[in-house]
Amino acid sequence: MYTDWMIRGLSVSTCNCDYGCPCQFNSLPTHGDCRAAVAMSIEEGHFDDVSLGGTKWVGLFAWPGPIHEGNGEALVIIDESASDKQREALLTILSGEETEPGATIFNVFAGTLSEMHEPQFLPISLEADMESRQGHFSVEGLVEGKVTPILNAVTGVEHRARVTLPAGFEYTEAEYASSTVNAPGPIQLDHENGHAHFAIVHMTPQGVVR
């Protein structure tokens, strides 16, 4: 039996691949490696009797090759406003420990990581609007990410694209966008015009709620 938990909220995911992110289609990464930053604001949720509503977290990730080949590293930042119990609960969820095998992206990623940096508890700035495909997240000294709509290379007009993954372990449907990310800390990220997507992440130990 797993601890009773649930999270629901808007997440912003970015990576150094081209728009669309080959991972979403079981293809290899654009540049051979994968370097990603994810931010989420939890609107409602709980871990047993600990409320998680109003908490925020950011994850930084890097793999030297395709994710499934492993040897990745990760750094989790939780907003400093979270209580000790909320911090412990979020770290447990994000570790994939209290999840059915392969049911969530947290559990899947955990099996590909060889180095986990010490978690940080710092102020997180996060603004995200899925409808306009606009977003910004930052943690001072560690990461800054900006998300904007994909633009037509010829006309400059915004190009809108959604992807549905009926059996996805992160989301069921996501709105795709473009990202610019810089992270000068222990996990270094630096890309422009990379992939981004917005999604309502709604999960339990059994996986994505559909």
KEMI-197805 format. One record per atom (N, C-alpha, C): residue number from 0; atom name; x, y, z. Coordinates in steps of 0.2 Angstrom, whole numbers. Layout:
{NUM, CA, {X, Y, Z}},
...
***
This chain:
{0, N, {4, -6, 0}},
{0, CA, {0, 0, 0}},
{0, C, {4, 6, 0}},
{1, N, {2, 11, -4}},
{1, CA, {6, 18, -4}},
{1, C, {2, 23, 0}},
{2, N, {6, 28, 3}},
{2, CA, {3, 33, 6}},
{2, C, {-2, 37, 2}},
{3, N, {-8, 39, 5}},
{3, CA, {-13, 42, 1}},
{3, C, {-10, 49, -1}},
{4, N, {-9, 51, -7}},
{4, CA, {-7, 58, -9}},
{4, C, {-10, 59, -16}},
{5, N, {-11, 66, -17}},
{5, CA, {-13, 69, -23}},
{5, C, {-10, 76, -24}},
{6, N, {-9, 77, -30}},
{6, CA, {-7, 84, -32}},
{6, C, {-10, 86, -39}},
{7, N, {-12, 92, -39}},
{7, CA, {-15, 95, -45}},
{7, C, {-13, 102, -46}},
{8, N, {-11, 104, -52}},
{8, CA, {-9, 111, -53}},
{8, C, {-6, 112, -60}},
{9, N, {-4, 118, -61}},
{9, CA, {-1, 119, -68}},
{9, C, {7, 119, -68}},
{10, N, {9, 115, -72}},
{10, CA, {16, 114, -73}},
{10, C, {19, 117, -79}},
{11, N, {25, 119, -79}},
{11, CA, {29, 122, -85}},
{11, C, {35, 118, -86}},
{12, N, {36, 114, -91}},
{12, CA, {42, 110, -93}},
{12, C, {46, 113, -98}},
{13, N, {52, 113, -98}},
{13, CA, {56, 115, -103}},
{13, C, {62, 111, -104}},
{14, N, {65, 110, -110}},
{14, CA, {71, 107, -111}},
{14, C, {75, 109, -117}},
{15, N, {81, 107, -118}},
{15, CA, {85, 110, -124}},
{15, C, {84, 107, -131}},
{16, N, {79, 102, -131}},
{16, CA, {77, 100, -138}},
{16, C, {73, 105, -142}},
{17, N, {72, 103, -148}},
{17, CA, {68, 107, -153}},
{17, C, {61, 107, -150}},
{18, N, {57, 112, -153}},
{18, CA, {50, 112, -151}},
{18, C, {47, 105, -152}},
{19, N, {42, 103, -147}},
{19, CA, {39, 96, -148}},
{19, C, {42, 91, -143}},
{20, N, {49, 91, -142}},
{20, CA, {52, 87, -138}},
{20, C, {52, 80, -140}},
{21, N, {57, 77, -144}},
{21, CA, {56, 70, -146}},
{21, C, {54, 65, -141}},
{22, N, {56, 66, -135}},
{22, CA, {54, 61, -129}},
{22, C, {46, 60, -130}},
{23, N, {42, 65, -131}},
{23, CA, {35, 64, -132}},
{23, C, {33, 59, -137}},
{24, N, {37, 57, -141}},
{24, CA, {36, 53, -147}},
{24, C, {40, 47, -147}},
{25, N, {43, 45, -141}},
{25, CA, {48, 40, -141}},
{25, C, {54, 40, -146}},
{26, N, {56, 46, -147}},
{26, CA, {62, 47, -151}},
{26, C, {68, 50, -147}},
{27, N, {74, 50, -150}},
{27, CA, {80, 52, -147}},
{27, C, {80, 59, -146}},
{28, N, {84, 62, -141}},
{28, CA, {84, 69, -140}},
{28, C, {88, 73, -146}},
{29, N, {86, 79, -147}},
{29, CA, {88, 83, -153}},
{29, C, {96, 84, -153}},
{30, N, {99, 85, -148}},
{30, CA, {106, 86, -148}},
{30, C, {110, 81, -144}},
{31, N, {107, 75, -143}},
{31, CA, {110, 69, -140}},
{31, C, {109, 69, -133}},
{32, N, {109, 75, -129}},
{32, CA, {108, 74, -122}},
{32, C, {102, 77, -120}},
{33, N, {100, 77, -114}},
{33, CA, {94, 80, -112}},
{33, C, {95, 85, -105}},
{34, N, {93, 91, -106}},
{34, CA, {94, 96, -100}},
{34, C, {87, 99, -99}},
{35, N, {84, 99, -94}},
{35, CA, {78, 101, -93}},
{35, C, {77, 105, -86}},
{36, N, {71, 109, -86}},
{36, CA, {69, 113, -80}},
{36, C, {62, 113, -80}},
{37, N, {59, 111, -74}},
{37, CA, {52, 110, -73}},
{37, C, {50, 115, -67}},
{38, N, {44, 118, -68}},
{38, CA, {42, 122, -62}},
{38, C, {34, 120, -61}},
{39, N, {32, 120, -55}},
{39, CA, {25, 118, -54}},
{39, C, {22, 122, -48}},
{40, N, {16, 124, -49}},
{40, CA, {12, 127, -43}},
{40, C, {6, 123, -42}},
{41, N, {6, 120, -36}},
{41, CA, {1, 115, -34}},
{41, C, {-5, 119, -31}},
{42, N, {-10, 118, -35}},
{42, CA, {-17, 122, -33}},
{42, C, {-20, 118, -27}},
{43, N, {-20, 111, -27}},
{43, CA, {-23, 107, -22}},
{43, C, {-19, 101, -22}},
{44, N, {-19, 98, -16}},
{44, CA, {-16, 92, -15}},
{44, C, {-15, 90, -8}},
{45, N, {-13, 84, -6}},
{45, CA, {-11, 82, 0}},
{45, C, {-7, 76, 0}},
{46, N, {-3, 75, 6}},
{46, CA, {1, 69, 7}},
{46, C, {-1, 66, 14}},
{47, N, {-6, 61, 14}},
{47, CA, {-9, 59, 20}},
{47, C, {-13, 65, 23}},
{48, N, {-11, 67, 28}},
{48, CA, {-15, 73, 31}},
{48, C, {-12, 79, 30}},
{49, N, {-7, 80, 27}},
{49, CA, {-3, 86, 25}},
{49, C, {-5, 89, 19}},
{50, N, {-8, 95, 20}},
{50, CA, {-11, 99, 14}},
{50, C, {-5, 102, 10}},
{51, N, {-5, 101, 3}},
{51, CA, {0, 104, -1}},
{51, C, {-2, 109, -6}},
{52, N, {-8, 111, -5}},
{52, CA, {-11, 117, -9}},
{52, C, {-7, 123, -7}},
{53, N, {-5, 127, -13}},
{53, CA, {-1, 133, -12}},
{53, C, {6, 132, -12}},
{54, N, {9, 126, -13}},
{54, CA, {16, 125, -13}},
{54, C, {19, 125, -20}},
{55, N, {25, 126, -21}},
{55, CA, {28, 127, -27}},
{55, C, {35, 123, -27}},
{56, N, {37, 120, -33}},
{56, CA, {43, 117, -33}},
{56, C, {46, 118, -40}},
{57, N, {53, 117, -41}},
{57, CA, {56, 118, -47}},
{57, C, {61, 112, -47}},
{58, N, {62, 109, -53}},
{58, CA, {67, 103, -54}},
{58, C, {71, 105, -59}},
{59, N, {78, 104, -58}},
{59, CA, {83, 104, -64}},
{59, C, {86, 97, -65}},
{60, N, {86, 96, -71}},
{60, CA, {89, 89, -73}},
{60, C, {94, 89, -79}},
{61, N, {98, 84, -79}},
{61, CA, {103, 84, -84}},
{61, C, {105, 76, -85}},
{62, N, {105, 74, -92}},
{62, CA, {107, 68, -93}},
{62, C, {112, 68, -99}},
{63, N, {117, 64, -99}},
{63, CA, {123, 65, -104}},
{63, C, {121, 62, -111}},
{64, N, {115, 58, -111}},
{64, CA, {113, 55, -117}},
{64, C, {105, 55, -116}},
{65, N, {102, 51, -120}},
{65, CA, {95, 50, -119}},
{65, C, {93, 48, -112}},
{66, N, {87, 50, -110}},
{66, CA, {85, 49, -103}},
{66, C, {85, 42, -101}},
{67, N, {83, 37, -105}},
{67, CA, {83, 30, -103}},
{67, C, {89, 27, -102}},
{68, N, {95, 30, -105}},
{68, CA, {101, 27, -104}},
{68, C, {104, 29, -97}},
{69, N, {101, 33, -93}},
{69, CA, {103, 35, -86}},
{69, C, {109, 39, -85}},
{70, N, {112, 39, -79}},
{70, CA, {117, 43, -77}},
{70, C, {115, 50, -77}},
{71, N, {109, 52, -75}},
{71, CA, {107, 58, -75}},
{71, C, {108, 61, -68}},
{72, N, {107, 68, -67}},
{72, CA, {107, 71, -61}},
{72, C, {101, 76, -60}},
{73, N, {100, 77, -54}},
{73, CA, {94, 81, -52}},
{73, C, {95, 86, -46}},
{74, N, {91, 91, -46}},
{74, CA, {91, 96, -41}},
{74, C, {84, 98, -40}},
{75, N, {81, 97, -34}},
{75, CA, {75, 100, -32}},
{75, C, {75, 106, -28}},
{76, N, {71, 111, -30}},
{76, CA, {70, 117, -26}},
{76, C, {63, 117, -24}},
{77, N, {62, 118, -17}},
{77, CA, {55, 119, -15}},
{77, C, {54, 126, -12}},
{78, N, {49, 130, -13}},
{78, CA, {48, 136, -11}},
{78, C, {49, 137, -3}},
{79, N, {53, 142, -1}},
{79, CA, {54, 142, 6}},
{79, C, {48, 143, 11}},
{80, N, {42, 145, 8}},
{80, CA, {36, 146, 12}},
{80, C, {33, 139, 14}},
{81, N, {35, 133, 11}},
{81, CA, {33, 127, 13}},
{81, C, {35, 125, 20}},
{82, N, {31, 122, 24}},
{82, CA, {32, 120, 31}},
{82, C, {37, 114, 30}},
{83, N, {40, 112, 36}},
{83, CA, {44, 106, 36}},
{83, C, {40, 100, 34}},
{84, N, {34, 99, 36}},
{84, CA, {30, 93, 34}},
{84, C, {29, 93, 26}},
{85, N, {27, 99, 24}},
{85, CA, {26, 100, 17}},
{85, C, {32, 98, 13}},
{86, N, {38, 101, 15}},
{86, CA, {44, 99, 12}},
{86, C, {46, 92, 11}},
{87, N, {45, 89, 17}},
{87, CA, {46, 81, 17}},
{87, C, {41, 78, 13}},
{88, N, {35, 80, 13}},
{88, CA, {30, 76, 8}},
{88, C, {31, 77, 1}},
{89, N, {33, 83, -1}},
{89, CA, {35, 85, -8}},
{89, C, {41, 81, -10}},
{90, N, {46, 81, -6}},
{90, CA, {52, 77, -8}},
{90, C, {51, 70, -9}},
{91, N, {46, 67, -5}},
{91, CA, {44, 60, -5}},
{91, C, {41, 59, -12}},
{92, N, {36, 63, -14}},
{92, CA, {32, 62, -20}},
{92, C, {37, 63, -26}},
{93, N, {41, 68, -26}},
{93, CA, {45, 69, -31}},
{93, C, {51, 64, -32}},
{94, N, {52, 60, -27}},
{94, CA, {57, 55, -27}},
{94, C, {54, 49, -31}},
{95, N, {47, 48, -31}},
{95, CA, {44, 43, -35}},
{95, C, {43, 37, -30}},
{96, N, {45, 37, -24}},
{96, CA, {45, 32, -19}},
{96, C, {38, 29, -18}},
{97, N, {33, 34, -17}},
{97, CA, {26, 32, -15}},
{97, C, {22, 32, -21}},
{98, N, {24, 28, -26}},
{98, CA, {21, 28, -33}},
{98, C, {21, 21, -35}},
{99, N, {16, 18, -39}},
{99, CA, {16, 12, -42}},
{99, C, {22, 12, -47}},
{100, N, {26, 7, -48}},
{100, CA, {31, 7, -53}},
{100, C, {29, 9, -60}},
{101, N, {32, 14, -63}},
{101, CA, {31, 17, -70}},
{101, C, {25, 21, -70}},
{102, N, {21, 23, -65}},
{102, CA, {15, 26, -65}},
{102, C, {15, 33, -66}},
{103, N, {21, 36, -64}},
{103, CA, {22, 44, -64}},
{103, C, {29, 45, -67}},
{104, N, {29, 51, -69}},
{104, CA, {36, 54, -72}},
{104, C, {41, 54, -66}},
{105, N, {39, 55, -60}},
{105, CA, {43, 55, -55}},
{105, C, {47, 48, -54}},
{106, N, {43, 43, -54}},
{106, CA, {45, 36, -53}},
{106, C, {49, 34, -59}},
{107, N, {47, 36, -65}},
{107, CA, {51, 34, -71}},
{107, C, {58, 38, -71}},
{108, N, {58, 44, -69}},
{108, CA, {64, 48, -69}},
{108, C, {69, 45, -64}},
{109, N, {66, 43, -58}},
{109, CA, {70, 41, -52}},
{109, C, {75, 36, -54}},
{110, N, {73, 31, -59}},
{110, CA, {77, 25, -61}},
{110, C, {82, 27, -66}},
{111, N, {82, 34, -68}},
{111, CA, {88, 36, -73}},
{111, C, {93, 40, -70}},
{112, N, {92, 42, -63}},
{112, CA, {96, 47, -60}},
{112, C, {102, 43, -56}},
{113, N, {108, 45, -56}},
{113, CA, {113, 43, -52}},
{113, C, {116, 48, -47}},
{114, N, {114, 54, -48}},
{114, CA, {116, 59, -43}},
{114, C, {110, 64, -41}},
{115, N, {109, 64, -35}},
{115, CA, {104, 69, -32}},
{115, C, {107, 74, -28}},
{116, N, {107, 80, -31}},
{116, CA, {110, 86, -27}},
{116, C, {105, 87, -21}},
{117, N, {108, 90, -15}},
{117, CA, {105, 92, -9}},
{117, C, {99, 96, -11}},
{118, N, {93, 95, -9}},
{118, CA, {87, 99, -10}},
{118, C, {88, 106, -7}},
{119, N, {85, 111, -11}},
{119, CA, {86, 118, -9}},
{119, C, {79, 121, -7}},
{120, N, {79, 125, -2}},
{120, CA, {73, 128, 0}},
{120, C, {73, 136, 0}},
{121, N, {71, 139, -6}},
{121, CA, {72, 145, -8}},
{121, C, {66, 149, -11}},
{122, N, {66, 155, -11}},
{122, CA, {60, 158, -15}},
{122, C, {60, 157, -22}},
{123, N, {54, 154, -24}},
{123, CA, {52, 153, -31}},
{123, C, {48, 158, -34}},
{124, N, {49, 161, -40}},
{124, CA, {45, 165, -43}},
{124, C, {42, 161, -49}},
{125, N, {36, 161, -50}},
{125, CA, {32, 157, -55}},
{125, C, {26, 160, -57}},
{126, N, {26, 162, -64}},
{126, CA, {20, 164, -67}},
{126, C, {19, 160, -74}},
{127, N, {13, 158, -75}},
{127, CA, {12, 154, -80}},
{127, C, {4, 154, -83}},
{128, N, {3, 155, -89}},
{128, CA, {-3, 155, -92}},
{128, C, {-4, 151, -98}},
{129, N, {-7, 145, -97}},
{129, CA, {-7, 140, -103}},
{129, C, {-11, 143, -109}},
{130, N, {-16, 147, -108}},
{130, CA, {-20, 149, -114}},
{130, C, {-15, 154, -118}},
{131, N, {-11, 158, -115}},
{131, CA, {-7, 162, -119}},
{131, C, {0, 160, -121}},
{132, N, {1, 154, -118}},
{132, CA, {8, 151, -118}},
{132, C, {13, 155, -116}},
{133, N, {12, 159, -111}},
{133, CA, {17, 163, -108}},
{133, C, {19, 161, -101}},
{134, N, {25, 162, -99}},
{134, CA, {27, 160, -92}},
{134, C, {34, 162, -91}},
{135, N, {35, 162, -84}},
{135, CA, {42, 164, -82}},
{135, C, {43, 161, -75}},
{136, N, {49, 158, -74}},
{136, CA, {50, 155, -67}},
{136, C, {57, 156, -66}},
{137, N, {59, 157, -59}},
{137, CA, {66, 159, -57}},
{137, C, {67, 157, -50}},
{138, N, {73, 155, -49}},
{138, CA, {76, 154, -42}},
{138, C, {83, 158, -42}},
{139, N, {83, 163, -38}},
{139, CA, {89, 167, -39}},
{139, C, {96, 163, -38}},
{140, N, {100, 164, -43}},
{140, CA, {107, 161, -43}},
{140, C, {107, 153, -45}},
{141, N, {101, 151, -47}},
{141, CA, {100, 144, -49}},
{141, C, {97, 143, -56}},
{142, N, {92, 147, -57}},
{142, CA, {89, 146, -64}},
{142, C, {84, 151, -65}},
{143, N, {83, 153, -72}},
{143, CA, {78, 158, -74}},
{143, C, {76, 155, -81}},
{144, N, {69, 154, -82}},
{144, CA, {66, 152, -88}},
{144, C, {61, 156, -90}},
{145, N, {61, 157, -97}},
{145, CA, {55, 161, -100}},
{145, C, {52, 157, -105}},
{146, N, {45, 157, -105}},
{146, CA, {42, 153, -110}},
{146, C, {37, 157, -114}},
{147, N, {37, 157, -121}},
{147, CA, {33, 161, -125}},
{147, C, {30, 156, -131}},
{148, N, {25, 159, -134}},
{148, CA, {22, 155, -140}},
{148, C, {28, 153, -145}},
{149, N, {27, 148, -149}},
{149, CA, {30, 146, -155}},
{149, C, {28, 151, -160}},
{150, N, {33, 154, -164}},
{150, CA, {32, 158, -169}},
{150, C, {33, 155, -176}},
{151, N, {29, 156, -181}},
{151, CA, {30, 154, -188}},
{151, C, {36, 158, -190}},
{152, N, {41, 154, -193}},
{152, CA, {47, 156, -195}},
{152, C, {47, 161, -201}},
{153, N, {42, 161, -205}},
{153, CA, {41, 165, -210}},
{153, C, {37, 171, -209}},
{154, N, {31, 170, -206}},
{154, CA, {26, 176, -205}},
{154, C, {27, 179, -198}},
{155, N, {30, 175, -193}},
{155, CA, {31, 178, -186}},
{155, C, {24, 177, -182}},
{156, N, {19, 174, -185}},
{156, CA, {13, 173, -182}},
{156, C, {13, 167, -177}},
{157, N, {10, 168, -171}},
{157, CA, {10, 163, -166}},
{157, C, {7, 156, -169}},
{158, N, {11, 151, -167}},
{158, CA, {9, 144, -170}},
{158, C, {7, 140, -164}},
{159, N, {0, 138, -164}},
{159, CA, {-2, 134, -158}},
{159, C, {-2, 127, -159}},
{160, N, {0, 123, -154}},
{160, CA, {0, 115, -155}},
{160, C, {-1, 112, -148}},
{161, N, {-5, 107, -148}},
{161, CA, {-7, 103, -142}},
{161, C, {-5, 96, -144}},
{162, N, {-3, 92, -139}},
{162, CA, {-2, 85, -139}},
{162, C, {-6, 81, -134}},
{163, N, {-9, 76, -136}},
{163, CA, {-13, 72, -131}},
{163, C, {-9, 65, -131}},
{164, N, {-8, 63, -125}},
{164, CA, {-5, 57, -123}},
{164, C, {-10, 53, -119}},
{165, N, {-14, 49, -122}},
{165, CA, {-19, 45, -118}},
{165, C, {-16, 41, -112}},
{166, N, {-10, 38, -113}},
{166, CA, {-7, 34, -108}},
{166, C, {-1, 37, -105}},
{167, N, {0, 44, -106}},
{167, CA, {6, 47, -103}},
{167, C, {7, 47, -96}},
{168, N, {13, 47, -93}},
{168, CA, {14, 47, -86}},
{168, C, {16, 53, -83}},
{169, N, {15, 59, -87}},
{169, CA, {16, 66, -85}},
{169, C, {9, 69, -85}},
{170, N, {6, 69, -91}},
{170, CA, {0, 73, -92}},
{170, C, {-4, 69, -98}},
{171, N, {-11, 71, -99}},
{171, CA, {-15, 68, -104}},
{171, C, {-15, 73, -110}},
{172, N, {-15, 80, -109}},
{172, CA, {-14, 85, -114}},
{172, C, {-10, 90, -112}},
{173, N, {-6, 93, -117}},
{173, CA, {-1, 98, -115}},
{173, C, {-2, 103, -121}},
{174, N, {0, 110, -119}},
{174, CA, {0, 115, -124}},
{174, C, {7, 117, -125}},
{175, N, {10, 117, -131}},
{175, CA, {17, 117, -133}},
{175, C, {19, 124, -134}},
{176, N, {25, 126, -132}},
{176, CA, {28, 133, -133}},
{176, C, {35, 132, -134}},
{177, N, {39, 138, -133}},
{177, CA, {46, 139, -134}},
{177, C, {49, 141, -127}},
{178, N, {55, 139, -126}},
{178, CA, {58, 141, -120}},
{178, C, {65, 144, -121}},
{179, N, {67, 148, -116}},
{179, CA, {74, 151, -115}},
{179, C, {76, 150, -108}},
{180, N, {81, 146, -107}},
{180, CA, {82, 144, -100}},
{180, C, {90, 145, -98}},
{181, N, {91, 148, -93}},
{181, CA, {98, 148, -90}},
{181, C, {99, 146, -83}},
{182, N, {103, 142, -82}},
{182, CA, {105, 139, -75}},
{182, C, {112, 139, -74}},
{183, N, {115, 144, -70}},
{183, CA, {122, 144, -68}},
{183, C, {124, 140, -63}},
{184, N, {120, 136, -59}},
{184, CA, {122, 133, -53}},
{184, C, {125, 126, -54}},
{185, N, {123, 121, -49}},
{185, CA, {126, 115, -50}},
{185, C, {124, 111, -56}},
{186, N, {118, 112, -58}},
{186, CA, {116, 109, -65}},
{186, C, {115, 115, -69}},
{187, N, {119, 115, -74}},
{187, CA, {120, 121, -79}},
{187, C, {116, 119, -85}},
{188, N, {111, 124, -86}},
{188, CA, {107, 124, -92}},
{188, C, {108, 131, -96}},
{189, N, {108, 130, -103}},
{189, CA, {108, 137, -106}},
{189, C, {106, 135, -114}},
{190, N, {100, 137, -115}},
{190, CA, {97, 136, -122}},
{190, C, {92, 142, -123}},
{191, N, {91, 143, -130}},
{191, CA, {86, 147, -132}},
{191, C, {82, 144, -138}},
{192, N, {76, 146, -138}},
{192, CA, {71, 143, -143}},
{192, C, {71, 135, -142}},
{193, N, {71, 133, -136}},
{193, CA, {70, 126, -135}},
{193, C, {63, 124, -134}},
{194, N, {62, 118, -132}},
{194, CA, {55, 115, -131}},
{194, C, {52, 118, -124}},
{195, N, {45, 118, -124}},
{195, CA, {42, 120, -118}},
{195, C, {35, 117, -118}},
{196, N, {32, 115, -113}},
{196, CA, {25, 113, -113}},
{196, C, {21, 115, -106}},
{197, N, {15, 117, -107}},
{197, CA, {11, 118, -101}},
{197, C, {6, 112, -100}},
{198, N, {5, 110, -94}},
{198, CA, {0, 105, -93}},
{198, C, {-3, 105, -86}},
{199, N, {-9, 103, -85}},
{199, CA, {-12, 102, -79}},
{199, C, {-9, 95, -76}},
{200, N, {-5, 95, -71}},
{200, CA, {-3, 89, -68}},
{200, C, {-7, 87, -63}},
{201, N, {-10, 81, -64}},
{201, CA, {-15, 79, -58}},
{201, C, {-13, 71, -57}},
{202, N, {-10, 70, -52}},
{202, CA, {-8, 63, -50}},
{202, C, {-9, 61, -43}},
{203, N, {-9, 54, -43}},
{203, CA, {-10, 50, -37}},
{203, C, {-4, 45, -37}},
{204, N, {-4, 41, -32}},
{204, CA, {1, 35, -32}},
{204, C, {0, 30, -38}},
{205, N, {-6, 30, -41}},
{205, CA, {-8, 26, -46}},
{205, C, {-7, 29, -53}},
{206, N, {-5, 35, -53}},
{206, CA, {-3, 38, -59}},
{206, C, {-7, 45, -61}},
{207, N, {-7, 46, -67}},
{207, CA, {-11, 52, -70}},
{207, C, {-18, 51, -69}},
{208, N, {-22, 56, -66}},
{208, CA, {-29, 56, -66}},
{208, C, {-32, 58, -72}},
{209, N, {-36, 54, -75}},
{209, CA, {-39, 56, -82}},
{209, C, {-46, 58, -82}},
***
